[in-house]
Amino acid sequence: MSDRSSLSHQPTELSERELEIIELVAKGLTNQEIGETLMISKRTVDNHVSNVFTKTGAKNRVALLNWAMDHGKICRDGFNCCNLPPDED
C-alpha cells in the first residue's frame, strides 16, 4: 500500500492558516521564509507544519504536497484548480 492511498481516507479539518502554510510549502519556501511572508515567527511556522503533518498523516513535505494535490488543497500547473478559489492578485 502506498503512502498516498493510506492518507486519502483520513478526514481532515485544516485551518485557513494551515492552508496558507501548505500553499507556501508548495511554492518551495522554507519555514523561515514562510514566517517572513506571513509575518509570524519561524517557531510558529514549525508548529503549524507539525500540526499539518499530524492532521494529514504526511511524514514529510513531499507526502504533504501529494496529499494536498489529491484533496484539491493546492493547484499545480492547472491541475486541481477547479477546487480552488480564483486568485485575487
Order of alpha helices (4+ residues) and beta strands (2+ residues): alpha-alpha-alpha-alpha-alpha
